[in-house]
Amino acid sequence: MPTHPEKFVDAKRVIYDCDADRPDELSFKEGEIIIVVNEKTEDDDWVEGYVEGHPGRHGVFPSSFVQII
């Protein structure tokens, strides 16, 4: 679980709602900020991160659902 600020890679604003289909995926709503901790996952179109201020809400998600702040 990402809890250390030094693992911060990037911050992105959510542009589409996303509902997780699997336990390792992250659910979020449009407008939330995601802190990216890993841009290299098993799927090139997915990244790993957590919702800003809620490190317990973490997982992988499609990179096309967010934009760089």
Secondary structure, DSSP 8 states (H G I E B T S, - for coil): ----GGG--EEEEE-S-B--SSTTB--B-TT-EEEEEES--SSTTEEEEEETTEEEEEEEEEGGGEEE-
